[in-house]
């Protein structure tokens, strides 16, 4: 493979845990050559040295032309996260950022969240399965107001808890174009459900909300139900596996009954609520 062949590409996919040194060098040189072309880059299960190559390409002017970055199933703890954060600082045109399953943790999230302010063109942000916890959610809340065009946010399986959800609430309101919000498996509990309910009426662009596997209980279901009845714009709702019991399910069903978009689309998932 020759770097010249990459010069006019619009998409680059690197999906391998092992790359010969010659190929890594080629990718780095090729990315620098791509600095005049908008590009999408996918790096899945890649060696840490590839991140160094990406940083080298960024120094050559690659960053501002990066439109989509899928950097998934790698490791973004501490030093690696700091490197990617420095790359993101240059990605002013980035619209899609997928960082799923990167073992980021709280430490890694510090570097990534602080760089999001430079990514003002973002429309999609996927941070699922990174264990950012309450601290990471709080940092994200501080960064989100800079991403005014954000439409899709996936925070599945991050252990943000009720406090993290409370911190995120006002920031979600600031994201006025948000249409899809995935908060599954975060153990937000009753307090988190209440925090979500308190801002739900202000999220008038939201069409999909996933709150499944969050242990909200019947009290959380009651708080959500009070807000859902007024959300005529919401079309897809998932609150399955939340231990809400028969009483909670009845309260939600009653509220959803007055929400024409949900009932018309038959898109509310209450299965396995109890």
N, C-alpha and C positions, 0 to 999 in steps of 0.2 A: 504494500500500500504506500502511495506517495502523497506527500502533503499537497502537491499541486491538484490532485484529484478532489480534495476537500474544498478548494477555493471557492467554488460556486454553489456549494450545497446549501440547502435551507434547513436541513435536519441532520443531526449527528447522534447516533445511538451507540453507547459503549456499555455493553451488558456482559460482563465477565468478571470473575474473581481473579483471573490471571491474564496479564497482558505482557507479551515480550517487550523488552526495553525499547526496541526499535519502533514498535507501534505507539508506545507512549510518546516518544519524541515526535513522531509523525503527527499525532493528534494535537500536541501543543503547537507545532508549527502551523498546522492546518487551521487551528482556531484563530491564530494571529492573522492568517490570510483572510479569514472570514470577517474581519473587522469592518469591511465595507458592505456586508450583506446581513440583513436580519436573519437570525438563526434560532433554532430550537435545539436544546441539548438534553439528552437523556443519559444518565450515568447510574447504573443499577448494579449493586454488589461489586463495587470496584475497589482496587487497592488504594491506599491513602496517597500514594505517590501521584495518582491521577489528579488529585486535588491541587497538588503543587503545579502540575502542568497547566491546569485551568488558571491558577493564579498568574503563572508566567504569561499566558495568553492575554489575561486581563491587562497586564502591564503594557502589552503591545496594542491596546486599544480595542480589545474584544468585548469588554463588558457592556458598553452602551448599546451594542447591537443585539444583545441577548434578549429574545422575546419570551422564551419559555425555558424553564429549567426544571427537569425532573431528576432530583438527586435522592434516590430512594434505596432503602435497605443497605446503607453504608454505616458509618459511625461518625457522629458529629459531637463528640464529647470534647470539651475544652479546646485544645489546640486546633483541631480540625474545624470546629465550629467558628473559632476566631478567624481562620483563613477564609472560610466561606462568607463570613460576615463582611470581610474586607472586599471580597468579590461583589457581594450584593450592594455595597456602597456605591459601586460604579454602574449598577444596572438600572438606569433611569427609565428604560423602555420596557422593563420586564412586566409581562401581563400575567403569566402563570408560574407559580412557584409550588412545586410538589416536593415536600421533604418527609414523606411517610417513612415510618419504621427506621429511624436513624439513631436510636438510643441517645437522644439528645440530652434528656434530663434537665434539671434546673440549671446546671452549670453551662451547658451548651446553649440553652435558650437565651441566656444573657446576651451572647454575641449575635444570635440571629435576630432577636426582637429589636435590638438597638439599631440594626441595619435596615429594618423594614421601612423606616422613615424616608429612605432614599428611593424606595420602590413605589413611587406615587402612581404608577400606571397599573398596579396590580388589580386584576379582576378575580383571580382564583388563588387561594392560599390553602394548602393541605398540610397540616402539621400532625396528622393522626398517628397514634401509636408511638409517642415520643416521651411520655412520662414527664411533661413539663410542670405538672402539679400546680399548686396555688401560686407559687412564686412566678412561674412562667406565664400563667394566665394574667397576672397583674402586670407583668412587663408587656405582654401583648396588648393589653388594654391601653397602655400608654402609647403604643405604636400605631394602633388602628386608625386614629383620626387622620393620619397622613395619607391613608389609602382610601380616598373618597370614592373611587370607582369600584371597590370590592363588591362582587356579586355572590361569590361562593366561598364559604369558610368551613373547613372540616377540622374539628378538634377531637375526633373520636379517640377514646381510650388514652386519656392523658392524666387521669387522676386529679382533675382541677378542684373537685369538691365544691361545697357550698360557698366558701369564701372566694374561691377563684371565680365562680359564676357571678357572685355579687360584684366583684371588681370589673368583670367583663360587661355587665349590663349597660352602663352609660356609653361605653365605647361602641357597642353594637348599634345603639341609637344614632351615633355619629356616622355610621356606615349606611347612609340613606338609600343606597342602591342594593343592599344585601337581599338576595332572593333565596339562597339556600344556606341553612345553618345546621351542621351536624355536630351534636354534642353527646352522642351515644357513649355509654359505658364510662362515665366520668364520676360516678358516685356523688352527684351534686346534692342529693337528698332533698328533704322538705325545704330547707333554706334556699337551695339553688333553684328549686321550682318556683318559689316565691319571688326570687330575684328575676327569673325569666318572665313570670307573669306581670311583674311591675313595669317591664319595658315593652311587652308584646304589642300593646296597642299603638306604640310609636314606630313599630317596624312595618310600615304599610307596604313595603315592597317584598316582604317575605312571603314566599309561596310554599317552601318546604322547611319543616322543622322536625328534627329527629332527636328525641329525648329518651329513647329506649335504654333499658339497663342502667337506671340511675337511682334506684331505691328512693323514689320520691314519696312513696306511701300514700295513704288516703288523704292526709292533710295537704300534701303537695298537689295531689290531683284536684282537690277542692280549689286551691289557689289558682291553678292553671285554668280550671273550668270557668272561673269567674271572668277571666280575660278572654278566653277562646270564643265565647258567644258573640263578642263584638268584632272578631277578626274575619271580616267578610272576604278578605283577600287570600287567606291561607287555604292551600289546596291539598297539601300532603303533610300528614302529622303521624309520627310514630312514637307511641308511649308504651310500647310493649315491655313486659318483664320488669315492672316497677314495683311489684308488691302492693298495688293500690287496693286490692280486695274488691269484693262485689259492690260495696258502698261507693268506693272511689270510681269504679268503672261506671256506675249509674250516674254519678255527678258529671263525669266527663261526657257521657253519652247524651245527657240532657242538654249540656251546653253546646255540644257539637250539632245537635239537632237544629239549632237556630242559625248555624253557619252554613249558608247555602252552597258555598264553593266546596267545602269538605264533603257534605252529604251528596252533592251532585256528582262529584268525582269519585265517590266511594273510596276515598284514599286515606281514611283514618285507620291506623292499625292499633287495635286494642288487645290483640291476641295475647294470651298468657299473661294478662295483667296481674292476676292474683298471686 
